[in-house]
Amino acid sequence: MGSLVWFTLLGFLTINSCAGRPHPCKSPPLLQGSLSMIGQSEDFQAIAKFNYDALEQRIHFGEFGYYQNKTFHVDALLLYKEGVMYKINRHNKTCTRKELKSSFHPLKVPHNATLLGQVVLGSMSHHGESLLVNSWAGEIPEHKAKYLLTFTKLGCIPVSCLYNSPKTGGITISFFNNIVGIVDPNVFIPPPYCTTATLEEGSNDFFSIF
C-alpha cells in the first residue's frame, strides 16, 4: 500500500491541461487477457487467464497460484445471470456447482471515483515506448473498502487495481496481454459433467474463487 501511495503522490506528471479532464469510463464488454494477483500478506500469489463477458454477465478464470507454502490450480466459471459458480477439474472430469449470490460488477471506473491524475507509463522519449493512463481512487462504504484503479486513456483497458477491505485485506491486481473480444466463446459453457453436479448453497462471490 505504501509504495503505491508513493507512486501516486510522486509519479503523477499531470497532463490534464493539454489532454482535457478525463471522465469515468467503462471497459469493452468483451475482453480477455491475463492478470496477476498478490495479497497484502504476500503469502498469496496467483496468475490467471481470464475471459470477461459483460453482455451476458459471465467470467471465466483459469489460474494457478501459491498460498501458505502450497500451490493450487483453479478453473472457475461464474455465470451471474444463472446465479451459479462452477469450479472445474478437467483432468479428473469432476466439478463443484455453487450458488453465486453476488451481483455482477462490470469493469469500469465508478461514477463517484476521484481522479488522481493522468500519467505516462514507460518513456516519453520515443514513439511506442509509452502508455497514457488515468488513475482513480474511491470507497465502497457497504464493504468498508477502498480502491485505486488505473485504466488506459484510450479504450478504458484495465491496467491495475489496488483493493482493500476487512474481508479481503489488501489485494493488488495487474492486468496484461489484454485482447478486446473473445477468441473462444466455448470457455463460458460448463462441461456436461458440471451440469449434473449438486448445487451447493452458500454466499459465494468473486473472491471465494481464490
Contacts in CASP RR format, 6 or more apart in sequence:
PFRMAT RR
TARGET T0000
AUTHOR 0000-0000-0000
METHOD contacts of the structure
MODEL  1
MGSLVWFTLLGFLTINSCAGRPHPCKSPPLLQGSLSMIGQSEDFQAIAKF
NYDALEQRIHFGEFGYYQNKTFHVDALLLYKEGVMYKINRHNKTCTRKEL
KSSFHPLKVPHNATLLGQVVLGSMSHHGESLLVNSWAGEIPEHKAKYLLT
FTKLGCIPVSCLYNSPKTGGITISFFNNIVGIVDPNVFIPPPYCTTATLE
EGSNDFFSIF
1 40 0 8 1.000
1 162 0 8 1.000
1 164 0 8 1.000
1 170 0 8 1.000
4 148 0 8 1.000
4 162 0 8 1.000
4 172 0 8 1.000
8 116 0 8 1.000
8 135 0 8 1.000
8 137 0 8 1.000
8 148 0 8 1.000
11 119 0 8 1.000
12 116 0 8 1.000
12 117 0 8 1.000
12 118 0 8 1.000
12 119 0 8 1.000
12 135 0 8 1.000
13 119 0 8 1.000
13 120 0 8 1.000
14 117 0 8 1.000
14 118 0 8 1.000
14 119 0 8 1.000
15 118 0 8 1.000
15 119 0 8 1.000
15 120 0 8 1.000
16 22 0 8 1.000
16 117 0 8 1.000
16 118 0 8 1.000
19 118 0 8 1.000
19 132 0 8 1.000
19 153 0 8 1.000
21 115 0 8 1.000
22 115 0 8 1.000
22 117 0 8 1.000
22 118 0 8 1.000
22 134 0 8 1.000
22 153 0 8 1.000
24 108 0 8 1.000
24 109 0 8 1.000
24 110 0 8 1.000
24 111 0 8 1.000
24 113 0 8 1.000
24 136 0 8 1.000
25 108 0 8 1.000
25 109 0 8 1.000
25 134 0 8 1.000
25 151 0 8 1.000
25 155 0 8 1.000
25 156 0 8 1.000
26 106 0 8 1.000
26 107 0 8 1.000
26 108 0 8 1.000
26 109 0 8 1.000
26 156 0 8 1.000
27 52 0 8 1.000
27 54 0 8 1.000
27 106 0 8 1.000
27 107 0 8 1.000
27 108 0 8 1.000
27 151 0 8 1.000
27 155 0 8 1.000
27 156 0 8 1.000
27 157 0 8 1.000
27 158 0 8 1.000
28 155 0 8 1.000
28 156 0 8 1.000
28 157 0 8 1.000
28 180 0 8 1.000
28 181 0 8 1.000
29 53 0 8 1.000
29 54 0 8 1.000
29 55 0 8 1.000
29 106 0 8 1.000
30 52 0 8 1.000
30 53 0 8 1.000
30 54 0 8 1.000
30 55 0 8 1.000
30 180 0 8 1.000
30 181 0 8 1.000
30 182 0 8 1.000
31 51 0 8 1.000
31 52 0 8 1.000
31 107 0 8 1.000
31 157 0 8 1.000
31 178 0 8 1.000
31 179 0 8 1.000
31 180 0 8 1.000
31 181 0 8 1.000
31 182 0 8 1.000
32 49 0 8 1.000
32 50 0 8 1.000
32 51 0 8 1.000
32 52 0 8 1.000
32 178 0 8 1.000
32 179 0 8 1.000
32 181 0 8 1.000
32 182 0 8 1.000
32 183 0 8 1.000
33 49 0 8 1.000
33 50 0 8 1.000
33 51 0 8 1.000
33 175 0 8 1.000
33 176 0 8 1.000
33 177 0 8 1.000
33 178 0 8 1.000
33 179 0 8 1.000
34 47 0 8 1.000
34 48 0 8 1.000
34 49 0 8 1.000
34 50 0 8 1.000
34 175 0 8 1.000
34 176 0 8 1.000
34 177 0 8 1.000
35 47 0 8 1.000
35 48 0 8 1.000
35 50 0 8 1.000
35 173 0 8 1.000
35 174 0 8 1.000
35 175 0 8 1.000
35 176 0 8 1.000
36 45 0 8 1.000
36 46 0 8 1.000
36 47 0 8 1.000
36 48 0 8 1.000
36 173 0 8 1.000
36 174 0 8 1.000
36 176 0 8 1.000
37 44 0 8 1.000
37 45 0 8 1.000
37 46 0 8 1.000
37 47 0 8 1.000
37 48 0 8 1.000
37 171 0 8 1.000
37 172 0 8 1.000
37 173 0 8 1.000
37 210 0 8 1.000
38 44 0 8 1.000
38 45 0 8 1.000
38 171 0 8 1.000
38 172 0 8 1.000
39 45 0 8 1.000
39 169 0 8 1.000
39 170 0 8 1.000
39 171 0 8 1.000
39 172 0 8 1.000
40 164 0 8 1.000
40 169 0 8 1.000
40 170 0 8 1.000
40 171 0 8 1.000
40 172 0 8 1.000
43 67 0 8 1.000
43 68 0 8 1.000
43 69 0 8 1.000
44 66 0 8 1.000
44 67 0 8 1.000
44 68 0 8 1.000
44 210 0 8 1.000
45 65 0 8 1.000
45 66 0 8 1.000
45 67 0 8 1.000
46 63 0 8 1.000
46 64 0 8 1.000
46 65 0 8 1.000
46 66 0 8 1.000
46 210 0 8 1.000
47 63 0 8 1.000
47 64 0 8 1.000
47 65 0 8 1.000
48 61 0 8 1.000
48 62 0 8 1.000
48 63 0 8 1.000
48 64 0 8 1.000
48 74 0 8 1.000
49 61 0 8 1.000
49 62 0 8 1.000
49 63 0 8 1.000
50 59 0 8 1.000
50 60 0 8 1.000
50 61 0 8 1.000
50 62 0 8 1.000
51 59 0 8 1.000
51 60 0 8 1.000
51 182 0 8 1.000
51 184 0 8 1.000
51 187 0 8 1.000
51 188 0 8 1.000
52 59 0 8 1.000
52 107 0 8 1.000
53 59 0 8 1.000
53 182 0 8 1.000
53 188 0 8 1.000
54 104 0 8 1.000
54 106 0 8 1.000
54 107 0 8 1.000
56 81 0 8 1.000
56 188 0 8 1.000
57 79 0 8 1.000
57 80 0 8 1.000
57 81 0 8 1.000
57 104 0 8 1.000
58 77 0 8 1.000
58 78 0 8 1.000
58 79 0 8 1.000
58 80 0 8 1.000
58 81 0 8 1.000
58 188 0 8 1.000
59 77 0 8 1.000
59 78 0 8 1.000
59 80 0 8 1.000
59 206 0 8 1.000
60 76 0 8 1.000
60 77 0 8 1.000
60 78 0 8 1.000
60 187 0 8 1.000
60 188 0 8 1.000
61 74 0 8 1.000
61 75 0 8 1.000
61 76 0 8 1.000
61 77 0 8 1.000
61 78 0 8 1.000
61 209 0 8 1.000
62 74 0 8 1.000
62 75 0 8 1.000
62 76 0 8 1.000
63 73 0 8 1.000
63 74 0 8 1.000
63 75 0 8 1.000
63 76 0 8 1.000
63 210 0 8 1.000
64 71 0 8 1.000
64 72 0 8 1.000
64 73 0 8 1.000
64 74 0 8 1.000
65 71 0 8 1.000
65 72 0 8 1.000
65 73 0 8 1.000
66 72 0 8 1.000
74 87 0 8 1.000
74 209 0 8 1.000
74 210 0 8 1.000
75 87 0 8 1.000
75 88 0 8 1.000
75 89 0 8 1.000
75 90 0 8 1.000
76 85 0 8 1.000
76 86 0 8 1.000
76 87 0 8 1.000
76 88 0 8 1.000
76 209 0 8 1.000
77 85 0 8 1.000
77 86 0 8 1.000
77 88 0 8 1.000
77 187 0 8 1.000
77 188 0 8 1.000
77 190 0 8 1.000
78 85 0 8 1.000
78 100 0 8 1.000
78 206 0 8 1.000
78 209 0 8 1.000
79 85 0 8 1.000
79 86 0 8 1.000
79 100 0 8 1.000
79 188 0 8 1.000
79 190 0 8 1.000
80 100 0 8 1.000
80 102 0 8 1.000
80 103 0 8 1.000
80 104 0 8 1.000
81 104 0 8 1.000
82 100 0 8 1.000
83 99 0 8 1.000
83 100 0 8 1.000
83 101 0 8 1.000
84 97 0 8 1.000
84 98 0 8 1.000
84 99 0 8 1.000
84 100 0 8 1.000
84 199 0 8 1.000
85 97 0 8 1.000
85 98 0 8 1.000
85 99 0 8 1.000
85 100 0 8 1.000
85 204 0 8 1.000
85 208 0 8 1.000
85 209 0 8 1.000
86 95 0 8 1.000
86 96 0 8 1.000
86 97 0 8 1.000
86 98 0 8 1.000
86 190 0 8 1.000
86 194 0 8 1.000
86 197 0 8 1.000
87 95 0 8 1.000
87 96 0 8 1.000
87 98 0 8 1.000
87 209 0 8 1.000
88 94 0 8 1.000
88 95 0 8 1.000
88 190 0 8 1.000
88 191 0 8 1.000
88 194 0 8 1.000
89 95 0 8 1.000
90 191 0 8 1.000
93 191 0 8 1.000
93 193 0 8 1.000
94 193 0 8 1.000
95 190 0 8 1.000
95 191 0 8 1.000
95 193 0 8 1.000
95 194 0 8 1.000
95 197 0 8 1.000
96 197 0 8 1.000
96 200 0 8 1.000
97 194 0 8 1.000
97 197 0 8 1.000
97 198 0 8 1.000
97 199 0 8 1.000
97 200 0 8 1.000
98 199 0 8 1.000
98 200 0 8 1.000
98 201 0 8 1.000
98 202 0 8 1.000
98 204 0 8 1.000
99 199 0 8 1.000
99 200 0 8 1.000
99 201 0 8 1.000
99 202 0 8 1.000
99 203 0 8 1.000
99 204 0 8 1.000
100 204 0 8 1.000
100 205 0 8 1.000
101 202 0 8 1.000
101 203 0 8 1.000
101 204 0 8 1.000
101 205 0 8 1.000
102 204 0 8 1.000
102 205 0 8 1.000
102 206 0 8 1.000
105 206 0 8 1.000
107 158 0 8 1.000
108 156 0 8 1.000
109 134 0 8 1.000
109 136 0 8 1.000
109 149 0 8 1.000
109 151 0 8 1.000
109 156 0 8 1.000
110 136 0 8 1.000
110 138 0 8 1.000
112 138 0 8 1.000
113 136 0 8 1.000
113 137 0 8 1.000
113 138 0 8 1.000
113 149 0 8 1.000
114 136 0 8 1.000
114 137 0 8 1.000
114 138 0 8 1.000
115 134 0 8 1.000
115 135 0 8 1.000
115 136 0 8 1.000
116 135 0 8 1.000
116 136 0 8 1.000
116 137 0 8 1.000
116 148 0 8 1.000
117 134 0 8 1.000
117 135 0 8 1.000
118 132 0 8 1.000
118 133 0 8 1.000
118 134 0 8 1.000
118 135 0 8 1.000
118 153 0 8 1.000
119 132 0 8 1.000
119 133 0 8 1.000
119 135 0 8 1.000
120 130 0 8 1.000
120 131 0 8 1.000
120 132 0 8 1.000
120 133 0 8 1.000
121 130 0 8 1.000
121 131 0 8 1.000
121 132 0 8 1.000
121 133 0 8 1.000
121 159 0 8 1.000
122 129 0 8 1.000
122 130 0 8 1.000
122 131 0 8 1.000
123 129 0 8 1.000
123 130 0 8 1.000
124 130 0 8 1.000
131 152 0 8 1.000
131 159 0 8 1.000
132 152 0 8 1.000
132 153 0 8 1.000
132 154 0 8 1.000
133 150 0 8 1.000
133 151 0 8 1.000
133 152 0 8 1.000
133 153 0 8 1.000
133 159 0 8 1.000
134 150 0 8 1.000
134 151 0 8 1.000
134 152 0 8 1.000
134 153 0 8 1.000
135 148 0 8 1.000
135 149 0 8 1.000
135 150 0 8 1.000
136 148 0 8 1.000
136 149 0 8 1.000
136 150 0 8 1.000
136 151 0 8 1.000
137 146 0 8 1.000
137 147 0 8 1.000
137 148 0 8 1.000
137 149 0 8 1.000
138 146 0 8 1.000
138 147 0 8 1.000
138 148 0 8 1.000
139 145 0 8 1.000
139 146 0 8 1.000
139 147 0 8 1.000
140 146 0 8 1.000
140 147 0 8 1.000
140 165 0 8 1.000
143 165 0 8 1.000
143 167 0 8 1.000
144 165 0 8 1.000
144 166 0 8 1.000
145 163 0 8 1.000
145 164 0 8 1.000
145 165 0 8 1.000
145 168 0 8 1.000
146 163 0 8 1.000
146 164 0 8 1.000
146 165 0 8 1.000
147 161 0 8 1.000
147 162 0 8 1.000
147 163 0 8 1.000
147 164 0 8 1.000
148 161 0 8 1.000
148 162 0 8 1.000
149 158 0 8 1.000
149 160 0 8 1.000
149 161 0 8 1.000
149 162 0 8 1.000
150 158 0 8 1.000
150 159 0 8 1.000
150 160 0 8 1.000
150 161 0 8 1.000
151 157 0 8 1.000
151 158 0 8 1.000
151 159 0 8 1.000
152 159 0 8 1.000
157 175 0 8 1.000
157 178 0 8 1.000
157 180 0 8 1.000
158 175 0 8 1.000
158 178 0 8 1.000
159 174 0 8 1.000
159 175 0 8 1.000
160 172 0 8 1.000
160 173 0 8 1.000
160 174 0 8 1.000
160 175 0 8 1.000
161 171 0 8 1.000
161 172 0 8 1.000
161 173 0 8 1.000
161 175 0 8 1.000
162 170 0 8 1.000
162 171 0 8 1.000
162 172 0 8 1.000
162 173 0 8 1.000
163 170 0 8 1.000
163 171 0 8 1.000
163 173 0 8 1.000
164 170 0 8 1.000
164 171 0 8 1.000
167 207 0 8 1.000
168 207 0 8 1.000
END
